[in-house]
Amino acid sequence: MRESVSEMPEYCTVEAAMEVVGGKWKMAILKHLTAGPHRFGELRRALPSVTQRMLTRQLRELEADGIVLRTVYPQVPPKVEYSLTAIGKTLEDVIHRLEEWGAWYRQQDLPRPADPLSRG
């Protein structure tokens, strides 16, 4: 069980933010939701490397933290959509800036780490 953000010391604001949106898939999920509501299958196809179990877990955590809204429509077959809450929408600028930074970073000519198996 993870530490409650409300119980973290006041000086841990970055840690609190990372507790809510950190992890391999949360920001990618949120990026897709900035375009509007998505069904689970749409998110699954948009993120083909994530397992169904992990996507479900990340969505549940984001929902529990008030970032994502899960809406179930009473129809057959059931329809479920995920969207950003008002709090989640406050992350849109952060998401777009991270996306820009990621694109910039990938273009940098960075030194490659040495191959640990090579002898030299």
C-alpha positions as CSV (number, residue, x, y, z in Angstrom):
1,M,0.0,0.0,0.0
2,R,1.4,3.4,-0.9
3,E,1.9,6.3,1.4
4,S,-1.0,8.8,1.6
5,V,-0.1,12.0,-0.1
6,S,-2.0,14.0,2.6
7,E,0.3,12.4,5.3
8,M,3.6,13.4,3.6
9,P,5.6,16.1,5.1
10,E,5.1,19.6,3.7
11,Y,8.5,19.8,2.2
12,C,7.8,16.7,0.0
13,T,5.8,18.4,-2.7
14,V,7.7,16.9,-5.6
15,E,7.4,13.5,-4.0
16,A,3.7,14.0,-3.5
17,A,3.2,14.9,-7.1
18,M,5.3,11.9,-8.2
19,E,3.2,9.6,-5.9
20,V,0.1,10.7,-7.9
21,V,1.4,10.8,-11.5
22,G,4.6,8.9,-11.3
23,G,5.1,5.5,-12.8
24,K,5.7,4.2,-16.3
25,W,2.2,4.6,-17.7
26,K,0.3,7.3,-15.8
27,M,1.6,10.3,-17.8
28,A,1.0,8.4,-21.1
29,I,-2.5,7.7,-20.0
30,L,-3.1,11.3,-19.1
31,K,-1.7,12.5,-22.3
32,H,-4.3,10.5,-24.3
33,L,-7.1,11.7,-22.0
34,T,-6.2,15.4,-22.7
35,A,-7.8,14.8,-26.1
36,G,-11.1,13.9,-24.5
37,P,-12.8,10.8,-23.0
38,H,-11.5,7.4,-24.0
39,R,-12.9,3.9,-23.5
40,F,-10.6,1.3,-22.0
41,G,-10.1,-0.5,-25.3
42,E,-9.0,2.8,-27.0
43,L,-6.4,3.4,-24.3
44,R,-5.3,-0.2,-24.6
45,R,-4.7,0.2,-28.3
46,A,-3.0,3.6,-27.9
47,L,-0.6,2.0,-25.4
48,P,0.1,-1.4,-26.9
49,S,3.1,-2.2,-24.5
50,V,1.0,-1.9,-21.3
51,T,-0.7,-5.0,-20.0
52,Q,-4.4,-5.0,-19.4
53,R,-3.8,-5.6,-15.7
54,M,-1.4,-2.6,-15.4
55,L,-3.7,-0.3,-17.4
56,T,-6.5,-1.2,-15.0
57,R,-4.3,-0.6,-12.0
58,Q,-3.0,2.7,-13.2
59,L,-6.6,3.9,-14.1
60,R,-7.9,2.9,-10.7
61,E,-5.1,4.8,-8.9
62,L,-5.7,7.9,-11.0
63,E,-9.4,7.6,-10.3
64,A,-8.7,7.2,-6.5
65,D,-6.5,10.3,-6.6
66,G,-9.2,12.4,-8.2
67,I,-7.3,12.8,-11.5
68,V,-9.5,10.6,-13.7
69,L,-13.2,10.2,-13.8
70,R,-14.6,6.7,-14.7
71,T,-18.1,7.0,-16.1
72,V,-20.3,3.9,-16.6
73,Y,-23.2,4.2,-19.0
74,P,-26.2,2.0,-18.2
75,Q,-26.5,0.1,-21.4
76,V,-26.0,-3.4,-22.8
77,P,-23.1,-4.1,-23.4
78,P,-21.8,-1.8,-20.7
79,K,-19.9,1.3,-21.8
80,V,-17.2,2.8,-19.6
81,E,-15.3,6.0,-20.4
82,Y,-12.4,7.6,-18.7
83,S,-11.8,11.4,-18.7
84,L,-9.9,14.0,-16.8
85,T,-11.5,15.6,-13.8
86,A,-11.1,19.3,-13.1
87,I,-8.0,18.5,-11.1
88,G,-6.7,16.2,-13.9
89,K,-7.1,19.1,-16.4
90,T,-4.8,21.2,-14.3
91,L,-2.0,18.8,-15.4
92,E,-2.5,19.4,-19.2
93,D,0.2,22.1,-19.3
94,V,2.6,19.9,-17.4
95,I,1.9,17.0,-19.8
96,H,2.4,19.1,-22.9
97,R,5.6,20.6,-21.5
98,L,6.9,17.1,-20.7
99,E,6.0,15.9,-24.2
100,E,7.9,18.9,-25.7
101,W,10.9,18.2,-23.4
102,G,10.9,14.5,-24.3
103,A,11.0,15.4,-28.1
104,W,13.8,17.8,-27.5
105,Y,15.7,15.4,-25.4
106,R,15.5,12.6,-28.0
107,Q,17.2,14.9,-30.5
108,Q,20.2,15.6,-28.3
109,D,23.5,14.0,-29.3
110,L,24.1,12.2,-26.0
111,P,27.1,9.9,-25.4
112,R,26.1,6.3,-25.5
113,P,26.8,4.2,-22.4
114,A,29.7,1.7,-22.7
115,D,28.7,-1.8,-23.5
116,P,29.4,-3.7,-20.3
117,L,30.3,-6.8,-22.3
118,S,32.9,-5.1,-24.5
119,R,36.5,-5.2,-23.5
120,G,38.5,-2.1,-24.0
